[in-house]
């Protein structure tokens, strides 16, 4: 609604228009816009965009409302759309830390909930657990509140707005930016019993989860709210269902078809047997666990243990009348209740969970079981055993996903009731019904109403896998995702950034290293002073948003998003992905949505509380010069890009940077990145063909009359390519899949025998030898330290023949599978990566022995007396060939890394990450030559071998280096 008035001011005619926005929830309003269904979408969509544009140009200052002229610098837009160029990762980092207000923490809760929540305000840790840090206690308390009293919260899809600030009128209204719907009161939405625990990596997420479990150890899961069957779902036990006389149990017997009437009134012992199992959290001091076993006679404990709490669920009636006519009611199925928490963990950190439980929980205070796949793994216990015997059930991702094939609960429905014999002289049945075929064929995980599901490294919950599907099918009261990296680009990597200012000047041992200027730990780049344009969200952002939406709607089950499948995509993701940049309010909406489900402390708050306990994070950017051979490879790649730019005229699909060439561009950038470490592959470079194309491109450029700068660019590219092609050493190195090392002290005859390349090329120069040949040379010298030079030469020619035969066999295998070299993107390098991703059987056995010995030494409190390095005499000091020495490699990065390892390896351990397994494979060769003991942790290695590597690295002083693939770096290590 508008009103307008014409005003003449200093000879200028001004039209003042007052805009009145009517909230949709105003009493007496007749509802939203009415339009014909075929036209509604077009009309409403156009109207929303027009209204948003109009309100951004509307002044909400009191001066303008009074119809007085307003200077431009006093213009107050009604929709104050300040540019927000933050990324999703930056929004994630800005989420507020959990806070606990004691004055409101218990308000509005029932006495039973208050009893469970009140200790969280005062304890140093939950009972039975060692003390937690203050920030960990806050997170546990906030998660506990979310589980026990989720209540309602303001709808995160609405943002607060203000109208004209008139005297006595300062009301806040609420706007939904996507629909432009204005309300006078913000809607309230039910919250989920769970969320995403995404504390910074290294801050103890496992300890926080253990604290939550210990705080609620005796709470039994509640029956799910019925949607279609009996509205009253009491907690039953076998004893109560058969023999108790109260109306709720009488009604349950009628519903499930039990016609037998109780013969005797239940005794006090029987009432307590039922009460302890149905309400263990009300039993002091310790609920139903092993401590109660010590207080009871054996026959009472056995009857109590067999009295498993459960409730009944009926099948849902078909929706259509025709289906209902054919419907056959198969009866109820039993769903066991439990106080246990189901924790799904990657296999690599299963033992870490066991270790953390033993470390942070007092002995005997918690009952847990670990379930994994494999020939030696224990079988999955039955549902009654899982539900009643354990507080924590640890299941690996692999074991859990394997249960998907056994998740058909329909066979559990039956009208057949338990007729099992009683336990001794009690009236509690010793039930063996779970051994029936129709029950045993269904996964026990499906037969239980779990109190809590914790998915460690829970970013996998958004994948279309058996694990994710089974997570959604489980019957769970409270759901938590635990991950420091909820999506691929939401990574907490700031721990230590704010501890103190780090001196980043060059260190004495690296006087030639160039340092980039920094401010507060951030790299500083030159600015042109221009205003930041709106940031366009990319496909990567879209993928992150899609995964986040899957977690919120499908795994956690936030009611608002779970009930409407596309709500997150329409109201949260789509406004952020607008082609013109994020729409008005979109950044605030996604921040509000994330803050309601994500629990994490800002790292500043953590470091402020732990100033003496948290070491500072030291970062150092090291600038290295290319090795001449690597520089030539890099220049050849750059030359190809330059020729492509000129030849394609920087347009259309032939241009490498055209949107349709994203895959090719990504591959090119990966090759260039790998080249900066080391890469040798003549099939990728194709230097001769590239030179021909460049010369043709130069002729075309002259004929088209392109600019002089482009002509010079192609000429320079041709010069670089010719220079590389004429360099015989470079072309020979490109035919070798390995990173060569400098070897000195070889006679000409030994060079001819042991070099893969033409030995005459190295006359007067450093000899570059393939590491495979170096290893074989060393093996020969170790095996026969007194070998003569003549016999060593013969061994070299034998090795050369063996290598030639292996190469011929490989080429033959390639022909059999019809893989031509021009279509192979790095065949030789792929072989090297495959070799890197294997651990020899002898090495696995050695790791087993070392791990066992290291654990025994640690248990006895002994200092590991084994040497850090087995500095055996290298090939250069064996026998009569002491003049042979091995120098640096052809990779500047490998040389720098090995320099640091040699200097500090006796006092420090090294974690070396790389996104490229090929880089780790090259580094492995250098470690072998230096005889430094190392371990590998990559996606190509079997899971149990990865787990063994981590445990060995943690416990043994013998292995000093762990080579790790970057994408596995967030697996709770």
SULJOJO-V475468 format. One record per backbone hydrogen bond with DSSP energy under -0.5 kcal/mol. CO is the residue of the C=O (numbers start at 1). NH is the residue of the N-H. Records with the same first field share a line. If there is no record, write none. Layout:
BEGIN
CO=NH + NH
END
This chain:
BEGIN
1=20
3=18
5=16
7=9 + 14
9=12
12=9 + 14
14=7 + 16
15=17
16=5 + 18
18=3
19=21
20=22
21=23
23=26
26=29
36=39 + 40
37=41
39=43
40=44
41=45
42=46
43=47
44=48
45=49
46=50
47=51
48=52
49=53
50=54
51=55
52=56
53=57
54=57
55=58 + 78 + 79
58=78
60=165
61=65
62=66
63=68
64=67
71=74
72=75
75=77
76=60
78=80
79=81
80=82
83=85
87=91
88=92
89=93
90=94
92=95
100=102
101=104 + 105
102=106
104=107
106=109
110=114
111=115
112=116
113=117
114=118
115=119
117=120
118=121
119=122 + 123
124=132
126=129
128=362
133=137
134=138
135=139
136=140
137=141
138=142
139=143
140=144
141=145
142=146
143=147
144=148
145=149
151=191
153=189
155=158
159=175
161=173
164=166
166=169
169=166
171=163
173=161
174=183
175=159 + 177
176=180 + 181
181=176
182=24
183=174
187=155
189=153
190=560
192=194
193=479
195=197 + 481
196=198 + 599
197=483
200=203
204=208
205=209
206=210
207=211
208=212
209=213
210=214
211=215
212=216
213=216
214=217
216=219
231=233
232=234
234=236
236=310
237=241
238=242
239=243
240=244
246=249 + 250
247=251
248=252
249=253
250=254
251=255
252=256
253=257 + 258
254=257
257=259
267=271
268=272
269=273
270=274
271=275
272=276
273=277
274=278
275=279
279=282
280=283
282=284
283=287
287=289
289=292 + 293
290=294
292=295 + 296
293=296
297=301
298=302
299=303
300=304
301=305
302=306
303=307
304=307
306=308
309=337
310=236
311=335
313=333
320=324
321=325
322=326
323=327
324=327
327=329
328=330
332=414
333=313
334=336
335=311
336=449
338=221
340=451 + 452
341=343 + 393
342=344 + 454
343=345 + 395
344=456
345=397
346=349
347=350
349=353
350=354
351=355
352=356
353=357
354=358
355=359
356=360
357=361
360=130
362=365
366=368
367=391 + 392
369=394
371=396
374=377
382=386
383=387
384=388
385=389
386=390
387=339
391=341
392=369 + 394
393=343 + 395
394=371
395=345
396=400
397=401
398=402
399=403
400=403
401=404
402=405
403=406
404=407
406=443
407=409
408=411
409=412
410=413
421=430
422=424
423=426
427=429
428=423
429=431
432=435
433=436
436=439 + 440
437=441
439=442
443=446 + 447
444=447
445=448
447=336
448=450 + 475
449=338
450=477
451=478
452=342
453=455 + 480
454=344 + 456
455=458 + 482
457=460
458=461
459=462
460=463
463=465
465=469
466=470
467=471
468=472
469=473
470=474
474=476
475=450
478=453
479=195
480=455
481=197 + 483
482=457 + 458
484=492
487=490
489=491
491=493
492=201
494=497
496=499 + 617
502=504
507=510
508=511
510=513
514=623
517=524
519=522
522=519
523=525
534=536
535=582
538=542
539=543
540=544
541=545
542=546
543=547
544=548
545=549
546=550
547=551
548=552
549=553
550=554 + 555
551=556
552=557 + 558
558=561 + 562
559=563
563=565
564=567
566=570
567=571
568=572 + 573
569=574
572=576
573=576 + 577
575=578 + 583
576=537
578=581
583=586
585=589
586=590
587=591
588=592
589=593
590=594
591=595
592=596
593=597
594=597 + 598
597=196
598=600
599=198
602=605 + 606
603=607
604=608
605=609
606=610
610=614
613=615
616=618
617=619
620=622
621=623
622=624
627=631
628=632
629=633
630=634
631=635
632=636
633=637
634=638
635=639
636=640
637=641
638=642
639=643
640=644
641=645
642=646
643=647
644=648
645=650
646=649
648=651
652=655
655=658
658=661
659=662
661=665
662=666
663=667
664=668
665=669
666=670
667=671
668=672
669=673
670=674
671=675
672=676
673=677
674=677 + 678
681=684 + 685
682=686
686=690
687=691
688=692
689=693
690=694
691=695
692=696
693=697
694=698
695=699
696=700
697=701
698=702
699=703
700=704
701=705 + 706
702=705
707=711
708=712
709=713
710=714
711=715
712=716
713=717
714=718
715=719
716=720
717=721
718=722
719=723
720=724
721=725
722=726
723=727
724=727
726=728
727=731
728=732
729=733
730=734
731=735
732=735
733=736
734=682
738=740
740=890
741=769
742=887
743=767
744=885
747=751
748=752
749=753
750=754
751=755
758=761
759=762
760=763
762=765
767=743 + 769
769=741
770=774
771=775
772=776
773=777
774=778
775=779
776=780
777=781
778=782
779=783
780=784
784=787
785=880
788=792
789=793
790=794
791=795
792=796
793=797
794=798
795=799
796=800
797=801
798=802
799=803
800=804
801=805
802=806
803=807
804=808
805=809
806=810
807=811
808=812
809=813
810=814
811=815
812=816
813=817
814=819
815=818
818=820
820=823
821=824
823=825
824=826
826=830
827=831
828=832
829=833
830=834
831=835
832=836
833=837
835=838
840=844
841=845
842=846
843=847
844=848
845=849
846=850
847=851
848=852
849=853
850=854
851=855
852=856
853=857
854=858
855=859
856=860
857=862
858=861
869=871
870=872
874=877
875=878
878=881
881=884
885=744
888=742
890=892
891=895
892=896
893=897
894=898
895=899
896=900
897=901
898=902
899=903
900=904
901=905
904=907 + 908
910=912 + 962
911=913
912=964
914=966
915=917
916=919 + 920
917=921
918=922
919=923
920=924
921=925
922=926
923=927
924=928
925=929
926=930
927=931 + 932
928=931
931=870
933=960 + 961
935=963
937=965
938=941
942=945 + 946
943=947
944=948
945=949
946=950
947=951
948=952
949=953
950=954
951=955
952=956
958=960
960=910
961=935
962=912 + 964
963=937
964=914
965=968
966=969
968=971
970=972
END
